[in-house]
Amino acid sequence: MSVHLAELERVSRVRRRVGLLVTVAVLTGLGAWLAGPFGIVMLADGDLAGWLLAGAGVVLLAGCVTAIVFAVRVRRGIAPESFQGKANPGFDEPFPSQDPRPGIAWAGSQLGSG
């Protein structure tokens, strides 16, 4: 049972880490969205402080992308990719219904079918 609890705790830690990284990505993305365009507008007006804001926007955008990439990489620890396995032999074989009464799909079984 302790193996299951250890795995549950590991998954919980990974989920917290992913949640933190997603929060950081959202906040830095919002900061980049606010700082970058405002800095470009200030540059267009000739204000040199626009360089500072545009640079901050670029740095925040890079932080956002980095946080997203790390969140995806950390998330793989929770749900590993599925691999090709042995095919289920009964999957493609149709089984007839055990119910002898016809269903809706039977031709002529509905009102108005003629």
Buried (B, 14 or more C-beta within 10 A) or exposed (E): EEEEEEEEEEEEEBBEBBEEBBEBBEBBBEBBBBBBEBBBEBBEEEEEEBEEBBEBBBBBBEBBBBBBEBBEEBBEBEEEEEEEEEEEEEEEEEEEEEEEEEEEEEEEEEEEEE
